[in-house]
Amino acid sequence: MLSSRISSIFKKMTYAAFRAGRNPEEIKLIAVTKSQPDDKIIEAADLGLRIFGENRVQEAKGKIERIKGFNIEWHMIGHLQTNKVKEAVKLFTLIHSLDSEKLAISINNEAEKINKVQRVLIQVKLSNEESKYGIEETKLDRLIQLCSNLKNIKVEGLMTIPPYFENPEDVRPYFRRLRELRDFLSNKYPFIKELSMGMSHDFEVAIEEGATMVRIGTALFGQRIK
Ligand SMILES: *Cc1c(COP(=O)(O)O)cnc(C)c1O
């Protein structure tokens, strides 16, 4: 049942925070609803979940138009193509996947047209064998610099999708690395605060390492129907 899955996840999040001496209230749950039907999302909203994550603009658009009347926000967590930016800035409170200068400029332009300051996280690629998306560590400073000169985009932190390991302990070095990067960058750029990291099978490790947002799909809703 969804309600018991939700409470079990919040419990695990709380314990993981305590283990790391952190305040559980500083960690947000992003319910990842890609490939999930509307009624499951509505049920989750009824049960009190407030942030939903989608990875395709088109799919999200339909859901956001249909699911109205809740005080919820939608986050874009998947790779964003330039030709989808116009739509994305209309739909999403936070975009987790900024990964190039070109995309930053495009987001800024589209956000300016609708008088919005688009909140974003920068997706960082921490290893070569990792997913194809994300910016390399060495290019981070330049991208943040660029964004701080743009008026309609606001960088709030970092996001990563580490390689998959059976044992969540093997992911820990990646989460730790992202936190170290955040700590280092926040000296120069104090607005870099958030760490979006951790999914269904490794979110507890991510929280121990400092995650402020965990993105959880299957552990909440079960396997996705493709
Ligand atoms: C699908 C997805 C998730 C959630 O994955 P689960 O393993 O189902 O929790 C998290 N982040 C991103 C970027 C995703 O695409």
The ligand as an SDF file (V2000), in Angstrom:
LIG
                    3D

 15 15  0  0  0  0  0  0  0  0999 V2000
   13.8050    7.3040  -12.5030 C   0  0  0  0  0  0  0  0  0  0  0  0
   14.6900    8.2410  -11.7840 C   0  0  0  0  0  0  0  0  0  0  0  0
   14.8000    8.2390  -10.3920 C   0  0  0  0  0  0  0  0  0  0  0  0
   14.0500    7.2580   -9.5060 C   0  0  0  0  0  0  0  0  0  0  0  0
   14.5500    5.9810   -9.6290 O   0  0  0  0  0  0  0  0  0  0  0  0
   14.0570    4.7850   -8.6720 P   0  0  0  0  0  0  0  0  0  0  0  0
   15.1700    3.8080   -8.7220 O   0  0  0  0  0  0  0  0  0  0  0  0
   12.8010    4.2780   -9.2710 O   0  0  0  0  0  0  0  0  0  0  0  0
   13.8570    5.3530   -7.3290 O   0  0  0  0  0  0  0  0  0  0  0  0
   15.6140    9.1720   -9.7940 C   0  0  0  0  0  0  0  0  0  0  0  0
   16.3090   10.0690  -10.5160 N   0  0  0  0  0  0  0  0  0  0  0  0
   16.2360   10.1120  -11.8530 C   0  0  0  0  0  0  0  0  0  0  0  0
   17.0200   11.1270  -12.5910 C   0  0  0  0  0  0  0  0  0  0  0  0
   15.4350    9.2020  -12.5410 C   0  0  0  0  0  0  0  0  0  0  0  0
   15.3730    9.2520  -13.8760 O   0  0  0  0  0  0  0  0  0  0  0  0
  1  2  1  0
  2  3  1  0
  2 14  2  0
  3  4  1  0
  3 10  2  0
  4  5  1  0
  5  6  1  0
  6  7  2  0
  6  8  1  0
  6  9  1  0
 10 11  1  0
 11 12  2  0
 12 13  1  0
 12 14  1  0
 14 15  1  0
M  END
$$$$
